[in-house]
């Protein structure tokens, strides 16, 4: 049988964050009136990604 390797949680989180950041920045470039909201969404996505990388204390 084929041995499938599923992506780890960190890899999935990185891909989702990258898609979210690229999409938000693209929409911010297109729609100038909503630019601050898209930039806030981008800051939130990057902050969440960095926060998930910090190991949990026991």
Order of alpha helices (4+ residues) and beta strands (2+ residues): alpha-alpha
